[in-house]
């Protein structure tokens, strides 16, 4: 998805474009390396969690840029029938990877913003999900604010 939004200008912020994606991958790899040797070490699980959160942040940011700016002038910013193929893998155990489960849970909670189909329903491949944009996703800050209000109510 980063490749699709590469040419789209976005506001300046901390780090280079793609920094969050690099951070997500490095955090997940470091966490996996620590957890493979020391499964009870909380630092490894912390890195895994940071990688997962950063991965979802990369998806939300680039999905919103793509849906708004990549094809301006069309409903929702995308041409009719445009879709994103999000490759997330399925997990080496065969029971479903954490990223697959979390991403699909996230998409399920945001059905008013998008449509999605699990890859296994499309072509039998559990390692990807087809996403069709209807409107930009709320920022992660907006989502956190909403969760805080729900919690405090």
C-alpha positions in Angstrom: 0.0 0.0 0.0 2.9 2.3 0.6 3.8 1.9 -3.0 0.4 3.0 -4.1 0.6 6.2 -2.1 4.3 7.0 -2.8 3.6 9.8 -5.3 0.8 11.4 -3.2 2.1 14.5 -1.3 1.2 14.3 2.4 1.8 16.7 5.3 5.3 16.8 6.8 5.6 14.9 10.1 8.2 13.2 12.1 10.3 10.7 10.1 10.4 9.9 6.4 7.5 8.5 4.4 7.3 4.8 5.3 9.0 5.2 8.7 6.1 3.6 10.5 6.2 0.6 8.1 9.9 0.1 8.7 9.3 0.5 12.5 6.5 -2.1 12.4 8.7 -4.6 10.6 11.8 -4.1 12.7 9.7 -4.2 16.0 8.0 -7.4 14.9 11.2 -9.1 13.9 13.0 -8.1 17.1 10.1 -9.2 19.2 9.9 -12.5 17.3 13.7 -13.1 17.8 13.4 -12.4 21.6 10.3 -14.5 22.0 11.7 -17.4 20.1 14.5 -17.7 22.6 12.8 -16.4 25.7 9.0 -16.9 25.4 8.3 -15.5 28.9 10.3 -12.3 28.4 7.8 -9.4 28.4 10.2 -7.2 26.3 9.8 -9.5 23.3 6.0 -9.4 23.6 6.2 -5.6 23.9 8.1 -5.4 20.7 5.5 -7.7 19.0 2.7 -5.4 20.2 4.5 -2.3 19.0 4.9 -4.0 15.6 1.3 -4.9 15.4 0.1 -1.5 16.4 2.4 0.2 13.9 1.3 -2.1 11.2 -2.3 -1.2 11.8 -1.3 2.5 11.8 0.4 2.1 8.4 -2.7 0.5 7.0 -5.1 3.3 8.4 -2.8 6.1 7.2 -2.2 4.8 3.7 -5.7 3.5 3.2 -7.0 7.0 4.0 -4.5 8.7 1.6 -5.3 6.2 -1.1 -9.1 6.5 -0.7 -9.0 10.3 -0.7 -6.2 11.5 -2.9 -5.0 8.7 -5.2 -7.8 9.0 -7.7 -9.4 12.4 -7.1 -12.7 13.3 -8.7 -14.3 9.9 -8.3 -16.8 8.9 -5.5 -14.9 8.2 -2.4 -11.6 9.1 -4.2 -11.4 5.7 -5.9 -12.7 4.5 -9.2 -15.7 2.2 -9.1 -14.5 -1.3 -8.4 -11.1 -0.3 -7.1 -9.8 -2.5 -4.4 -6.8 -3.1 -2.2 -5.3 -6.5 -1.8 -3.9 -6.5 1.7 -1.4 -9.4 2.1 -0.9 -10.2 5.8 0.0 -13.9 5.8 -1.8 -16.6 7.7 0.7 -17.7 10.3 3.1 -20.6 10.2 1.0 -22.8 12.6 -1.9 -23.0 10.2 -4.4 -21.8 12.8 -4.4 -18.2 11.7 -1.8 -15.5 12.4 -2.3 -12.7 14.9 -2.0 -10.0 12.2 -4.7 -11.7 10.1 -7.0 -12.0 13.1 -6.4 -8.4 14.3 -6.7 -6.8 10.8 -10.0 -8.6 10.0 -11.3 -7.6 13.5 -10.4 -4.0 12.8 -12.0 -4.1 9.4 -15.2 -5.7 10.9 -15.4 -2.8 13.4 -15.2 -0.3 10.6 -17.7 -1.7 8.1 -19.4 1.7 7.6 -16.1 2.9 6.1 -15.2 0.0 3.8 -16.2 -3.4 2.5 -13.9 -6.4 2.7 -13.7 -10.1 1.7 -11.4 -12.6 3.3 -9.1 -14.2 0.7 -10.4 -17.7 1.4 -13.8 -16.6 0.1 -12.3 -15.2 -3.1 -9.6 -17.6 -4.1 -9.0 -20.0 -1.2 -5.9 -18.1 0.0 -6.2 -17.2 3.7 -3.1 -15.0 3.6 -4.8 -11.9 2.2 -7.9 -9.8 2.4 -9.6 -7.7 -0.3 -10.6 -4.2 0.9 -12.8 -1.8 -1.0 -12.8 1.8 0.2 -16.1 3.7 0.7 -14.7 6.6 2.7 -11.5 7.4 4.8 -11.0 5.7 8.1 -11.0 7.8 11.2 -7.5 8.5 12.6 -6.1 6.3 15.3 -6.3 9.4 17.7 -10.0 9.8 16.9 -10.6 6.0 17.6 -8.7 6.2 20.9 -10.7 9.3 21.9 -14.0 7.4 21.1 -12.8 4.4 23.2 -11.9 6.6 26.1 -15.4 8.2 26.0 -17.1 4.8 26.0 -14.9 3.7 28.9 -15.7 6.8 31.0 -19.4 6.7 30.3 
